[in-house]
Amino acid sequence: MTDTLLVISNQNYSSWSMRAWLALKLTGLPFELKKIYLRKSDTSHQITELSPSGKVPLLRHNGHLIWDSLAIGLFLVEQFPHLLPQDKNLRATALSIICEMHSGFQSMRSIITMDMTSRNLTYANTDAL
């Protein structure tokens, strides 16, 4: 039994879940993983039982809840500084990229879905990018 639980949806379809999962894996910290699959009849109920935001990902570490992939990543960096460059300028650049990935690219997100299982991705209306 571990004191760390990560609740996500499928990493193949959710970049937010993928980010939290990857950051936690890179720490080397043992953790329990709970996947809640989206678009199921009980999805909302399962998530709201665990997450104050009603969304995933959610990290429970030593009884404390951290939700949102960016908050989870920043929380992990505080405990595992090696996740980001130690040089302050490189770290600032890395944080800028992380924040842009977290909140940006709305046009692209509406056109290109995150489907890591698809082998033949075809996108319509890519000129909107």
Backbone as XML, in Angstrom:
<?xml version="1.0"?>
<chain id="A" units="angstrom">
  <residue number="1" name="MET">
    <atom name="N" x="0.853" y="-1.193" z="0.000"/>
    <atom name="CA" x="0.000" y="0.000" z="0.000"/>
    <atom name="C" x="0.887" y="1.242" z="0.000"/>
  </residue>
  <residue number="2" name="THR">
    <atom name="N" x="0.546" y="2.201" z="-0.825"/>
    <atom name="CA" x="1.331" y="3.421" z="-0.948"/>
    <atom name="C" x="0.517" y="4.618" z="-0.452"/>
  </residue>
  <residue number="3" name="ASP">
    <atom name="N" x="1.211" y="5.678" z="-0.093"/>
    <atom name="CA" x="0.547" y="6.907" z="0.347"/>
    <atom name="C" x="0.252" y="7.841" z="-0.809"/>
  </residue>
  <residue number="4" name="THR">
    <atom name="N" x="0.492" y="7.364" z="-2.037"/>
    <atom name="CA" x="0.315" y="8.205" z="-3.212"/>
    <atom name="C" x="-0.636" y="7.536" z="-4.192"/>
  </residue>
  <residue number="5" name="LEU">
    <atom name="N" x="-1.676" y="8.250" z="-4.552"/>
    <atom name="CA" x="-2.664" y="7.770" z="-5.516"/>
    <atom name="C" x="-2.804" y="8.810" z="-6.612"/>
  </residue>
  <residue number="6" name="LEU">
    <atom name="N" x="-2.730" y="8.362" z="-7.854"/>
    <atom name="CA" x="-2.979" y="9.232" z="-8.997"/>
    <atom name="C" x="-4.239" y="8.754" z="-9.687"/>
  </residue>
  <residue number="7" name="VAL">
    <atom name="N" x="-5.197" y="9.657" z="-9.822"/>
    <atom name="CA" x="-6.454" y="9.355" z="-10.504"/>
    <atom name="C" x="-6.430" y="10.077" z="-11.837"/>
  </residue>
  <residue number="8" name="ILE">
    <atom name="N" x="-6.584" y="9.307" z="-12.907"/>
    <atom name="CA" x="-6.522" y="9.878" z="-14.249"/>
    <atom name="C" x="-7.599" y="9.246" z="-15.121"/>
  </residue>
  <residue number="9" name="SER">
    <atom name="N" x="-7.750" y="9.805" z="-16.307"/>
    <atom name="CA" x="-8.498" y="9.098" z="-17.335"/>
    <atom name="C" x="-7.450" y="8.367" z="-18.172"/>
  </residue>
  <residue number="10" name="ASN">
    <atom name="N" x="-7.788" y="7.946" z="-19.334"/>
    <atom name="CA" x="-6.857" y="7.200" z="-20.173"/>
    <atom name="C" x="-5.792" y="8.123" z="-20.745"/>
  </residue>
  <residue number="11" name="GLN">
    <atom name="N" x="-4.504" y="7.805" z="-20.497"/>
    <atom name="CA" x="-3.414" y="8.635" z="-21.003"/>
    <atom name="C" x="-3.382" y="8.671" z="-22.532"/>
  </residue>
  <residue number="12" name="ASN">
    <atom name="N" x="-3.973" y="7.696" z="-23.180"/>
    <atom name="CA" x="-3.985" y="7.676" z="-24.643"/>
    <atom name="C" x="-4.894" y="8.748" z="-25.232"/>
  </residue>
  <residue number="13" name="TYR">
    <atom name="N" x="-5.821" y="9.260" z="-24.439"/>
    <atom name="CA" x="-6.782" y="10.233" z="-24.943"/>
    <atom name="C" x="-6.753" y="11.565" z="-24.203"/>
  </residue>
  <residue number="14" name="SER">
    <atom name="N" x="-6.070" y="11.630" z="-23.081"/>
    <atom name="CA" x="-6.062" y="12.855" z="-22.271"/>
    <atom name="C" x="-4.637" y="13.318" z="-22.037"/>
  </residue>
  <residue number="15" name="SER">
    <atom name="N" x="-4.277" y="14.442" z="-22.652"/>
    <atom name="CA" x="-2.924" y="14.963" z="-22.442"/>
    <atom name="C" x="-2.736" y="15.403" z="-20.993"/>
  </residue>
  <residue number="16" name="TRP">
    <atom name="N" x="-3.793" y="15.847" z="-20.347"/>
    <atom name="CA" x="-3.687" y="16.258" z="-18.944"/>
    <atom name="C" x="-3.360" y="15.053" z="-18.061"/>
  </residue>
  <residue number="17" name="SER">
    <atom name="N" x="-4.033" y="13.943" z="-18.311"/>
    <atom name="CA" x="-3.736" y="12.721" z="-17.563"/>
    <atom name="C" x="-2.330" y="12.227" z="-17.876"/>
  </residue>
  <residue number="18" name="MET">
    <atom name="N" x="-1.951" y="12.285" z="-19.149"/>
    <atom name="CA" x="-0.613" y="11.852" z="-19.554"/>
    <atom name="C" x="0.461" y="12.668" z="-18.836"/>
  </residue>
  <residue number="19" name="ARG">
    <atom name="N" x="0.263" y="13.989" z="-18.742"/>
    <atom name="CA" x="1.270" y="14.850" z="-18.106"/>
    <atom name="C" x="1.458" y="14.512" z="-16.635"/>
  </residue>
  <residue number="20" name="ALA">
    <atom name="N" x="0.346" y="14.351" z="-15.917"/>
    <atom name="CA" x="0.446" y="14.037" z="-14.487"/>
    <atom name="C" x="1.087" y="12.667" z="-14.283"/>
  </residue>
  <residue number="21" name="TRP">
    <atom name="N" x="0.684" y="11.683" z="-15.079"/>
    <atom name="CA" x="1.224" y="10.338" z="-14.981"/>
    <atom name="C" x="2.724" y="10.340" z="-15.271"/>
  </residue>
  <residue number="22" name="LEU">
    <atom name="N" x="3.133" y="11.016" z="-16.352"/>
    <atom name="CA" x="4.538" y="11.050" z="-16.741"/>
    <atom name="C" x="5.397" y="11.740" z="-15.678"/>
  </residue>
  <residue number="23" name="ALA">
    <atom name="N" x="4.932" y="12.865" z="-15.175"/>
    <atom name="CA" x="5.690" y="13.576" z="-14.134"/>
    <atom name="C" x="5.870" y="12.699" z="-12.904"/>
  </residue>
  <residue number="24" name="LEU">
    <atom name="N" x="4.813" y="12.021" z="-12.505"/>
    <atom name="CA" x="4.902" y="11.157" z="-11.324"/>
    <atom name="C" x="5.818" y="9.963" z="-11.591"/>
  </residue>
  <residue number="25" name="LYS">
    <atom name="N" x="5.749" y="9.373" z="-12.767"/>
    <atom name="CA" x="6.653" y="8.268" z="-13.124"/>
    <atom name="C" x="8.110" y="8.712" z="-13.059"/>
  </residue>
  <residue number="26" name="LEU">
    <atom name="N" x="8.392" y="9.930" z="-13.536"/>
    <atom name="CA" x="9.770" y="10.430" z="-13.562"/>
    <atom name="C" x="10.341" y="10.663" z="-12.161"/>
  </residue>
  <residue number="27" name="THR">
    <atom name="N" x="9.485" y="10.782" z="-11.161"/>
    <atom name="CA" x="9.979" y="10.954" z="-9.796"/>
    <atom name="C" x="10.542" y="9.655" z="-9.236"/>
  </residue>
  <residue number="28" name="GLY">
    <atom name="N" x="10.052" y="8.526" z="-9.714"/>
    <atom name="CA" x="10.441" y="7.242" z="-9.150"/>
    <atom name="C" x="9.661" y="6.877" z="-7.899"/>
  </residue>
  <residue number="29" name="LEU">
    <atom name="N" x="8.759" y="7.747" z="-7.490"/>
    <atom name="CA" x="7.943" y="7.523" z="-6.301"/>
    <atom name="C" x="6.930" y="6.401" z="-6.580"/>
  </residue>
  <residue number="30" name="PRO">
    <atom name="N" x="6.817" y="5.415" z="-5.688"/>
    <atom name="CA" x="5.788" y="4.392" z="-5.901"/>
    <atom name="C" x="4.408" y="5.015" z="-5.727"/>
  </residue>
  <residue number="31" name="PHE">
    <atom name="N" x="3.475" y="4.620" z="-6.590"/>
    <atom name="CA" x="2.122" y="5.161" z="-6.497"/>
    <atom name="C" x="1.110" y="4.153" z="-7.004"/>
  </residue>
  <residue number="32" name="GLU">
    <atom name="N" x="-0.101" y="4.324" z="-6.522"/>
    <atom name="CA" x="-1.234" y="3.552" z="-7.000"/>
    <atom name="C" x="-1.888" y="4.359" z="-8.109"/>
  </residue>
  <residue number="33" name="LEU">
    <atom name="N" x="-2.336" y="3.700" z="-9.149"/>
    <atom name="CA" x="-2.979" y="4.369" z="-10.281"/>
    <atom name="C" x="-4.428" y="3.929" z="-10.352"/>
  </residue>
  <residue number="34" name="LYS">
    <atom name="N" x="-5.310" y="4.914" z="-10.424"/>
    <atom name="CA" x="-6.729" y="4.624" z="-10.629"/>
    <atom name="C" x="-7.161" y="5.336" z="-11.905"/>
  </residue>
  <residue number="35" name="LYS">
    <atom name="N" x="-7.659" y="4.550" z="-12.856"/>
    <atom name="CA" x="-8.153" y="5.132" z="-14.102"/>
    <atom name="C" x="-9.669" y="5.193" z="-14.067"/>
  </residue>
  <residue number="36" name="ILE">
    <atom name="N" x="-10.175" y="6.356" z="-14.418"/>
    <atom name="CA" x="-11.610" y="6.539" z="-14.577"/>
    <atom name="C" x="-11.844" y="6.833" z="-16.054"/>
  </residue>
  <residue number="37" name="TYR">
    <atom name="N" x="-12.512" y="5.933" z="-16.704"/>
    <atom name="CA" x="-12.721" y="6.088" z="-18.142"/>
    <atom name="C" x="-13.843" y="7.080" z="-18.405"/>
  </residue>
  <residue number="38" name="LEU">
    <atom name="N" x="-13.586" y="7.979" z="-19.324"/>
    <atom name="CA" x="-14.531" y="9.036" z="-19.654"/>
    <atom name="C" x="-15.660" y="8.494" z="-20.520"/>
  </residue>
  <residue number="39" name="ARG">
    <atom name="N" x="-16.733" y="9.252" z="-20.547"/>
    <atom name="CA" x="-17.892" y="8.946" z="-21.385"/>
    <atom name="C" x="-18.580" y="7.630" z="-21.024"/>
  </residue>
  <residue number="40" name="LYS">
    <atom name="N" x="-18.550" y="7.276" z="-19.756"/>
    <atom name="CA" x="-19.283" y="6.116" z="-19.247"/>
    <atom name="C" x="-20.414" y="6.632" z="-18.370"/>
  </residue>
  <residue number="41" name="SER">
    <atom name="N" x="-21.403" y="5.807" z="-18.125"/>
    <atom name="CA" x="-22.577" y="6.268" z="-17.372"/>
    <atom name="C" x="-22.232" y="6.707" z="-15.955"/>
  </residue>
  <residue number="42" name="ASP">
    <atom name="N" x="-21.196" y="6.137" z="-15.347"/>
    <atom name="CA" x="-20.846" y="6.483" z="-13.969"/>
    <atom name="C" x="-19.583" y="7.335" z="-13.857"/>
  </residue>
  <residue number="43" name="THR">
    <atom name="N" x="-19.080" y="7.841" z="-14.976"/>
    <atom name="CA" x="-17.838" y="8.625" z="-14.966"/>
    <atom name="C" x="-17.932" y="9.814" z="-14.022"/>
  </residue>
  <residue number="44" name="SER">
    <atom name="N" x="-18.952" y="10.613" z="-14.176"/>
    <atom name="CA" x="-19.097" y="11.820" z="-13.359"/>
    <atom name="C" x="-19.148" y="11.478" z="-11.875"/>
  </residue>
  <residue number="45" name="HIS">
    <atom name="N" x="-19.897" y="10.461" z="-11.535"/>
    <atom name="CA" x="-20.022" y="10.044" z="-10.138"/>
    <atom name="C" x="-18.667" y="9.595" z="-9.580"/>
  </residue>
  <residue number="46" name="GLN">
    <atom name="N" x="-17.938" y="8.781" z="-10.356"/>
    <atom name="CA" x="-16.631" y="8.302" z="-9.903"/>
    <atom name="C" x="-15.661" y="9.466" z="-9.646"/>
  </residue>
  <residue number="47" name="ILE">
    <atom name="N" x="-15.666" y="10.432" z="-10.559"/>
    <atom name="CA" x="-14.741" y="11.564" z="-10.423"/>
    <atom name="C" x="-15.125" y="12.449" z="-9.243"/>
  </residue>
  <residue number="48" name="THR">
    <atom name="N" x="-16.400" y="12.793" z="-9.125"/>
    <atom name="CA" x="-16.809" y="13.709" z="-8.045"/>
    <atom name="C" x="-16.668" y="13.077" z="-6.661"/>
  </residue>
  <residue number="49" name="GLU">
    <atom name="N" x="-16.630" y="11.757" z="-6.584"/>
    <atom name="CA" x="-16.362" y="11.098" z="-5.300"/>
    <atom name="C" x="-14.950" y="11.391" z="-4.802"/>
  </residue>
  <residue number="50" name="LEU">
    <atom name="N" x="-14.035" y="11.652" z="-5.739"/>
    <atom name="CA" x="-12.628" y="11.802" z="-5.393"/>
    <atom name="C" x="-12.085" y="13.214" z="-5.547"/>
  </residue>
  <residue number="51" name="SER">
    <atom name="N" x="-12.568" y="13.943" z="-6.538"/>
    <atom name="CA" x="-11.943" y="15.203" z="-6.936"/>
    <atom name="C" x="-12.790" y="16.421" z="-6.592"/>
  </residue>
  <residue number="52" name="PRO">
    <atom name="N" x="-12.225" y="17.395" z="-5.875"/>
    <atom name="CA" x="-12.965" y="18.615" z="-5.543"/>
    <atom name="C" x="-13.342" y="19.428" z="-6.782"/>
  </residue>
  <residue number="53" name="SER">
    <atom name="N" x="-12.566" y="19.298" z="-7.852"/>
    <atom name="CA" x="-12.870" y="20.057" z="-9.067"/>
    <atom name="C" x="-13.843" y="19.324" z="-9.974"/>
  </residue>
  <residue number="54" name="GLY">
    <atom name="N" x="-14.083" y="18.053" z="-9.695"/>
    <atom name="CA" x="-14.941" y="17.254" z="-10.559"/>
    <atom name="C" x="-14.236" y="16.848" z="-11.841"/>
  </residue>
  <residue number="55" name="LYS">
    <atom name="N" x="-12.904" y="16.944" z="-11.840"/>
    <atom name="CA" x="-12.115" y="16.610" z="-13.021"/>
    <atom name="C" x="-10.911" y="15.768" z="-12.609"/>
  </residue>
  <residue number="56" name="VAL">
    <atom name="N" x="-10.309" y="15.139" z="-13.599"/>
    <atom name="CA" x="-9.047" y="14.447" z="-13.402"/>
    <atom name="C" x="-8.016" y="15.126" z="-14.283"/>
  </residue>
  <residue number="57" name="PRO">
    <atom name="N" x="-6.751" y="15.051" z="-13.957"/>
    <atom name="CA" x="-6.125" y="14.219" z="-12.951"/>
    <atom name="C" x="-6.241" y="14.785" z="-11.540"/>
  </residue>
  <residue number="58" name="LEU">
    <atom name="N" x="-6.026" y="13.886" z="-10.605"/>
    <atom name="CA" x="-6.025" y="14.215" z="-9.183"/>
    <atom name="C" x="-4.915" y="13.407" z="-8.535"/>
  </residue>
  <residue number="59" name="LEU">
    <atom name="N" x="-4.119" y="14.051" z="-7.721"/>
    <atom name="CA" x="-3.075" y="13.369" z="-6.960"/>
    <atom name="C" x="-3.425" y="13.448" z="-5.483"/>
  </residue>
  <residue number="60" name="ARG">
    <atom name="N" x="-3.440" y="12.293" z="-4.828"/>
    <atom name="CA" x="-3.568" y="12.265" z="-3.366"/>
    <atom name="C" x="-2.230" y="11.773" z="-2.831"/>
  </residue>
  <residue number="61" name="HIS">
    <atom name="N" x="-1.563" y="12.633" z="-2.093"/>
    <atom name="CA" x="-0.243" y="12.300" z="-1.549"/>
    <atom name="C" x="-0.250" y="12.568" z="-0.053"/>
  </residue>
  <residue number="62" name="ASN">
    <atom name="N" x="-0.031" y="11.513" z="0.723"/>
    <atom name="CA" x="-0.055" y="11.610" z="2.188"/>
    <atom name="C" x="-1.321" y="12.289" z="2.696"/>
  </residue>
  <residue number="63" name="GLY">
    <atom name="N" x="-2.445" y="11.951" z="2.084"/>
    <atom name="CA" x="-3.737" y="12.479" z="2.513"/>
    <atom name="C" x="-4.093" y="13.841" z="1.958"/>
  </residue>
  <residue number="64" name="HIS">
    <atom name="N" x="-3.179" y="14.483" z="1.270"/>
    <atom name="CA" x="-3.425" y="15.813" z="0.704"/>
    <atom name="C" x="-3.830" y="15.677" z="-0.765"/>
  </residue>
  <residue number="65" name="LEU">
    <atom name="N" x="-4.822" y="16.451" z="-1.194"/>
    <atom name="CA" x="-5.304" y="16.400" z="-2.577"/>
    <atom name="C" x="-4.715" y="17.537" z="-3.407"/>
  </residue>
  <residue number="66" name="ILE">
    <atom name="N" x="-4.232" y="17.191" z="-4.579"/>
    <atom name="CA" x="-3.749" y="18.180" z="-5.549"/>
    <atom name="C" x="-4.429" y="17.836" z="-6.861"/>
  </residue>
  <residue number="67" name="TRP">
    <atom name="N" x="-5.139" y="18.793" z="-7.439"/>
    <atom name="CA" x="-5.807" y="18.545" z="-8.708"/>
    <atom name="C" x="-5.303" y="19.539" z="-9.741"/>
  </residue>
  <residue number="68" name="ASP">
    <atom name="N" x="-5.500" y="19.202" z="-10.980"/>
    <atom name="CA" x="-5.037" y="19.942" z="-12.146"/>
    <atom name="C" x="-3.601" y="19.526" z="-12.455"/>
  </residue>
  <residue number="69" name="SER">
    <atom name="N" x="-3.359" y="19.198" z="-13.713"/>
    <atom name="CA" x="-2.037" y="18.678" z="-14.096"/>
    <atom name="C" x="-0.908" y="19.665" z="-13.815"/>
  </residue>
  <residue number="70" name="LEU">
    <atom name="N" x="-1.146" y="20.957" z="-13.982"/>
    <atom name="CA" x="-0.100" y="21.935" z="-13.711"/>
    <atom name="C" x="0.225" y="21.978" z="-12.217"/>
  </residue>
  <residue number="71" name="ALA">
    <atom name="N" x="-0.794" y="21.989" z="-11.381"/>
    <atom name="CA" x="-0.575" y="22.000" z="-9.925"/>
    <atom name="C" x="0.138" y="20.725" z="-9.481"/>
  </residue>
  <residue number="72" name="ILE">
    <atom name="N" x="-0.233" y="19.594" z="-10.066"/>
    <atom name="CA" x="0.425" y="18.333" z="-9.729"/>
    <atom name="C" x="1.902" y="18.405" z="-10.114"/>
  </residue>
  <residue number="73" name="GLY">
    <atom name="N" x="2.183" y="18.881" z="-11.305"/>
    <atom name="CA" x="3.567" y="19.000" z="-11.751"/>
    <atom name="C" x="4.383" y="19.914" z="-10.866"/>
  </residue>
  <residue number="74" name="LEU">
    <atom name="N" x="3.837" y="21.069" z="-10.520"/>
    <atom name="CA" x="4.568" y="22.013" z="-9.659"/>
    <atom name="C" x="4.782" y="21.441" z="-8.261"/>
  </residue>
  <residue number="75" name="PHE">
    <atom name="N" x="3.781" y="20.742" z="-7.755"/>
    <atom name="CA" x="3.917" y="20.077" z="-6.456"/>
    <atom name="C" x="5.054" y="19.054" z="-6.495"/>
  </residue>
  <residue number="76" name="LEU">
    <atom name="N" x="5.115" y="18.273" z="-7.565"/>
    <atom name="CA" x="6.158" y="17.258" z="-7.686"/>
    <atom name="C" x="7.546" y="17.877" z="-7.834"/>
  </residue>
  <residue number="77" name="VAL">
    <atom name="N" x="7.632" y="18.989" z="-8.559"/>
    <atom name="CA" x="8.920" y="19.672" z="-8.731"/>
    <atom name="C" x="9.453" y="20.168" z="-7.389"/>
  </residue>
  <residue number="78" name="GLU">
    <atom name="N" x="8.562" y="20.606" z="-6.500"/>
    <atom name="CA" x="9.011" y="21.058" z="-5.185"/>
    <atom name="C" x="9.690" y="19.924" z="-4.417"/>
  </residue>
  <residue number="79" name="GLN">
    <atom name="N" x="9.215" y="18.705" z="-4.600"/>
    <atom name="CA" x="9.776" y="17.563" z="-3.892"/>
    <atom name="C" x="10.893" y="16.860" z="-4.663"/>
  </residue>
  <residue number="80" name="PHE">
    <atom name="N" x="10.862" y="17.008" z="-5.979"/>
    <atom name="CA" x="11.835" y="16.354" z="-6.850"/>
    <atom name="C" x="12.382" y="17.389" z="-7.830"/>
  </residue>
  <residue number="81" name="PRO">
    <atom name="N" x="13.259" y="18.267" z="-7.357"/>
    <atom name="CA" x="13.747" y="19.388" z="-8.168"/>
    <atom name="C" x="14.414" y="18.967" z="-9.480"/>
  </residue>
  <residue number="82" name="HIS">
    <atom name="N" x="14.877" y="17.718" z="-9.553"/>
    <atom name="CA" x="15.536" y="17.256" z="-10.774"/>
    <atom name="C" x="14.587" y="17.193" z="-11.970"/>
  </residue>
  <residue number="83" name="LEU">
    <atom name="N" x="13.289" y="17.343" z="-11.732"/>
    <atom name="CA" x="12.331" y="17.311" z="-12.844"/>
    <atom name="C" x="12.465" y="18.525" z="-13.762"/>
  </residue>
  <residue number="84" name="LEU">
    <atom name="N" x="13.036" y="19.605" z="-13.254"/>
    <atom name="CA" x="13.270" y="20.809" z="-14.052"/>
    <atom name="C" x="14.756" y="21.152" z="-14.029"/>
  </residue>
  <residue number="85" name="PRO">
    <atom name="N" x="15.227" y="21.882" z="-15.034"/>
    <atom name="CA" x="16.636" y="22.296" z="-15.028"/>
    <atom name="C" x="16.958" y="23.127" z="-13.788"/>
  </residue>
  <residue number="86" name="GLN">
    <atom name="N" x="18.152" y="22.975" z="-13.276"/>
    <atom name="CA" x="18.563" y="23.732" z="-12.098"/>
    <atom name="C" x="18.975" y="25.163" z="-12.438"/>
  </residue>
  <residue number="87" name="ASP">
    <atom name="N" x="19.475" y="25.381" z="-13.643"/>
    <atom name="CA" x="19.828" y="26.730" z="-14.081"/>
    <atom name="C" x="18.554" y="27.571" z="-14.141"/>
  </residue>
  <residue number="88" name="LYS">
    <atom name="N" x="18.580" y="28.743" z="-13.510"/>
    <atom name="CA" x="17.356" y="29.553" z="-13.399"/>
    <atom name="C" x="16.808" y="29.995" z="-14.750"/>
  </residue>
  <residue number="89" name="ASN">
    <atom name="N" x="17.671" y="30.279" z="-15.714"/>
    <atom name="CA" x="17.193" y="30.696" z="-17.032"/>
    <atom name="C" x="16.571" y="29.529" z="-17.803"/>
  </residue>
  <residue number="90" name="LEU">
    <atom name="N" x="17.214" y="28.380" z="-17.729"/>
    <atom name="CA" x="16.649" y="27.199" z="-18.378"/>
    <atom name="C" x="15.349" y="26.770" z="-17.709"/>
  </residue>
  <residue number="91" name="ARG">
    <atom name="N" x="15.299" y="26.869" z="-16.383"/>
    <atom name="CA" x="14.079" y="26.534" z="-15.651"/>
    <atom name="C" x="12.945" y="27.482" z="-16.034"/>
  </residue>
  <residue number="92" name="ALA">
    <atom name="N" x="13.247" y="28.769" z="-16.189"/>
    <atom name="CA" x="12.222" y="29.740" z="-16.602"/>
    <atom name="C" x="11.689" y="29.409" z="-18.004"/>
  </residue>
  <residue number="93" name="THR">
    <atom name="N" x="12.590" y="29.009" z="-18.891"/>
    <atom name="CA" x="12.151" y="28.609" z="-20.230"/>
    <atom name="C" x="11.288" y="27.359" z="-20.155"/>
  </residue>
  <residue number="94" name="ALA">
    <atom name="N" x="11.707" y="26.372" z="-19.373"/>
    <atom name="CA" x="10.920" y="25.142" z="-19.217"/>
    <atom name="C" x="9.540" y="25.449" z="-18.650"/>
  </residue>
  <residue number="95" name="LEU">
    <atom name="N" x="9.470" y="26.320" z="-17.644"/>
    <atom name="CA" x="8.178" y="26.687" z="-17.062"/>
    <atom name="C" x="7.300" y="27.431" z="-18.064"/>
  </residue>
  <residue number="96" name="SER">
    <atom name="N" x="7.896" y="28.254" z="-18.898"/>
    <atom name="CA" x="7.129" y="28.953" z="-19.937"/>
    <atom name="C" x="6.512" y="27.952" z="-20.901"/>
  </residue>
  <residue number="97" name="ILE">
    <atom name="N" x="7.286" y="26.949" z="-21.296"/>
    <atom name="CA" x="6.778" y="25.916" z="-22.204"/>
    <atom name="C" x="5.676" y="25.103" z="-21.535"/>
  </residue>
  <residue number="98" name="ILE">
    <atom name="N" x="5.894" y="24.744" z="-20.282"/>
    <atom name="CA" x="4.893" y="23.979" z="-19.538"/>
    <atom name="C" x="3.579" y="24.749" z="-19.457"/>
  </residue>
  <residue number="99" name="CYS">
    <atom name="N" x="3.645" y="26.026" z="-19.117"/>
    <atom name="CA" x="2.433" y="26.838" z="-18.995"/>
    <atom name="C" x="1.739" y="27.004" z="-20.344"/>
  </residue>
  <residue number="100" name="GLU">
    <atom name="N" x="2.515" y="27.183" z="-21.387"/>
    <atom name="CA" x="1.922" y="27.320" z="-22.720"/>
    <atom name="C" x="1.214" y="26.027" z="-23.123"/>
  </residue>
  <residue number="101" name="MET">
    <atom name="N" x="1.838" y="24.896" z="-22.858"/>
    <atom name="CA" x="1.210" y="23.610" z="-23.177"/>
    <atom name="C" x="-0.063" y="23.414" z="-22.355"/>
  </residue>
  <residue number="102" name="HIS">
    <atom name="N" x="-0.045" y="23.902" z="-21.136"/>
    <atom name="CA" x="-1.190" y="23.708" z="-20.244"/>
    <atom name="C" x="-2.406" y="24.521" z="-20.682"/>
  </residue>
  <residue number="103" name="SER">
    <atom name="N" x="-2.176" y="25.751" z="-21.105"/>
    <atom name="CA" x="-3.319" y="26.638" z="-21.346"/>
    <atom name="C" x="-3.482" y="27.084" z="-22.789"/>
  </residue>
  <residue number="104" name="GLY">
    <atom name="N" x="-2.535" y="26.774" z="-23.626"/>
    <atom name="CA" x="-2.583" y="27.293" z="-24.985"/>
    <atom name="C" x="-3.089" y="26.295" z="-26.008"/>
  </residue>
  <residue number="105" name="PHE">
    <atom name="N" x="-2.912" y="26.672" z="-27.250"/>
    <atom name="CA" x="-3.206" y="25.818" z="-28.390"/>
    <atom name="C" x="-4.678" y="25.430" z="-28.516"/>
  </residue>
  <residue number="106" name="GLN">
    <atom name="N" x="-5.587" y="26.343" z="-28.171"/>
    <atom name="CA" x="-7.014" y="26.023" z="-28.225"/>
    <atom name="C" x="-7.474" y="25.649" z="-29.631"/>
  </residue>
  <residue number="107" name="SER">
    <atom name="N" x="-6.999" y="26.363" z="-30.645"/>
    <atom name="CA" x="-7.403" y="26.035" z="-32.018"/>
    <atom name="C" x="-6.952" y="24.628" z="-32.378"/>
  </residue>
  <residue number="108" name="MET">
    <atom name="N" x="-5.727" y="24.315" z="-32.042"/>
    <atom name="CA" x="-5.205" y="22.990" z="-32.358"/>
    <atom name="C" x="-5.967" y="21.905" z="-31.596"/>
  </residue>
  <residue number="109" name="ARG">
    <atom name="N" x="-6.276" y="22.141" z="-30.337"/>
    <atom name="CA" x="-6.991" y="21.143" z="-29.535"/>
    <atom name="C" x="-8.372" y="20.846" z="-30.104"/>
  </residue>
  <residue number="110" name="SER">
    <atom name="N" x="-9.013" y="21.846" z="-30.695"/>
    <atom name="CA" x="-10.353" y="21.612" z="-31.238"/>
    <atom name="C" x="-10.308" y="20.833" z="-32.544"/>
  </residue>
  <residue number="111" name="ILE">
    <atom name="N" x="-9.172" y="20.837" z="-33.210"/>
    <atom name="CA" x="-9.049" y="20.144" z="-34.491"/>
    <atom name="C" x="-8.381" y="18.785" z="-34.343"/>
  </residue>
  <residue number="112" name="ILE">
    <atom name="N" x="-7.323" y="18.741" z="-33.555"/>
    <atom name="CA" x="-6.535" y="17.518" z="-33.417"/>
    <atom name="C" x="-6.787" y="16.935" z="-32.033"/>
  </residue>
  <residue number="113" name="THR">
    <atom name="N" x="-7.422" y="15.793" z="-32.007"/>
    <atom name="CA" x="-7.670" y="15.149" z="-30.724"/>
    <atom name="C" x="-6.425" y="14.397" z="-30.275"/>
  </residue>
  <residue number="114" name="MET">
    <atom name="N" x="-6.352" y="14.157" z="-28.991"/>
    <atom name="CA" x="-5.251" y="13.362" z="-28.462"/>
    <atom name="C" x="-5.712" y="11.914" z="-28.513"/>
  </residue>
  <residue number="115" name="ASP">
    <atom name="N" x="-5.267" y="11.204" z="-29.508"/>
    <atom name="CA" x="-5.593" y="9.791" z="-29.642"/>
    <atom name="C" x="-4.300" y="9.060" z="-29.958"/>
  </residue>
  <residue number="116" name="MET">
    <atom name="N" x="-3.629" y="8.601" z="-28.926"/>
    <atom name="CA" x="-2.337" y="7.948" z="-29.087"/>
    <atom name="C" x="-2.464" y="6.554" z="-29.690"/>
  </residue>
  <residue number="117" name="THR">
    <atom name="N" x="-3.691" y="6.041" z="-29.807"/>
    <atom name="CA" x="-3.878" y="4.694" z="-30.337"/>
    <atom name="C" x="-4.135" y="4.691" z="-31.835"/>
  </residue>
  <residue number="118" name="SER">
    <atom name="N" x="-4.431" y="5.843" z="-32.395"/>
    <atom name="CA" x="-4.742" y="5.919" z="-33.822"/>
    <atom name="C" x="-3.461" y="5.829" z="-34.645"/>
  </residue>
  <residue number="119" name="ARG">
    <atom name="N" x="-3.483" y="5.018" z="-35.673"/>
    <atom name="CA" x="-2.303" y="4.859" z="-36.522"/>
    <atom name="C" x="-2.364" y="5.754" z="-37.743"/>
  </residue>
  <residue number="120" name="ASN">
    <atom name="N" x="-3.551" y="6.096" z="-38.162"/>
    <atom name="CA" x="-3.710" y="6.899" z="-39.372"/>
    <atom name="C" x="-4.542" y="8.119" z="-39.019"/>
  </residue>
  <residue number="121" name="LEU">
    <atom name="N" x="-3.877" y="9.181" z="-38.611"/>
    <atom name="CA" x="-4.575" y="10.390" z="-38.191"/>
    <atom name="C" x="-4.813" y="11.289" z="-39.399"/>
  </residue>
  <residue number="122" name="THR">
    <atom name="N" x="-6.046" y="11.645" z="-39.624"/>
    <atom name="CA" x="-6.413" y="12.547" z="-40.702"/>
    <atom name="C" x="-7.170" y="13.703" z="-40.089"/>
  </residue>
  <residue number="123" name="TYR">
    <atom name="N" x="-6.774" y="14.926" z="-40.423"/>
    <atom name="CA" x="-7.386" y="16.096" z="-39.837"/>
    <atom name="C" x="-7.977" y="16.984" z="-40.911"/>
  </residue>
  <residue number="124" name="ALA">
    <atom name="N" x="-9.179" y="17.391" z="-40.699"/>
    <atom name="CA" x="-9.838" y="18.336" z="-41.589"/>
    <atom name="C" x="-9.630" y="19.737" z="-41.038"/>
  </residue>
  <residue number="125" name="ASN">
    <atom name="N" x="-9.667" y="20.712" z="-41.900"/>
    <atom name="CA" x="-9.618" y="22.107" z="-41.488"/>
    <atom name="C" x="-8.336" y="22.464" z="-40.739"/>
  </residue>
  <residue number="126" name="THR">
    <atom name="N" x="-7.203" y="21.916" z="-41.164"/>
    <atom name="CA" x="-5.940" y="22.239" z="-40.490"/>
    <atom name="C" x="-5.450" y="23.627" z="-40.811"/>
  </residue>
  <residue number="127" name="ASP">
    <atom name="N" x="-6.070" y="24.302" z="-41.778"/>
    <atom name="CA" x="-5.657" y="25.673" z="-42.067"/>
    <atom name="C" x="-6.075" y="26.627" z="-40.951"/>
  </residue>
  <residue number="128" name="ALA">
    <atom name="N" x="-6.939" y="26.156" z="-40.033"/>
    <atom name="CA" x="-7.348" y="26.967" z="-38.879"/>
    <atom name="C" x="-6.235" y="27.066" z="-37.851"/>
  </residue>
  <residue number="129" name="LEU">
    <atom name="N" x="-5.223" y="26.220" z="-37.974"/>
    <atom name="CA" x="-4.105" y="26.272" z="-37.036"/>
    <atom name="C" x="-3.328" y="27.490" z="-37.351"/>
  </residue>
</chain>
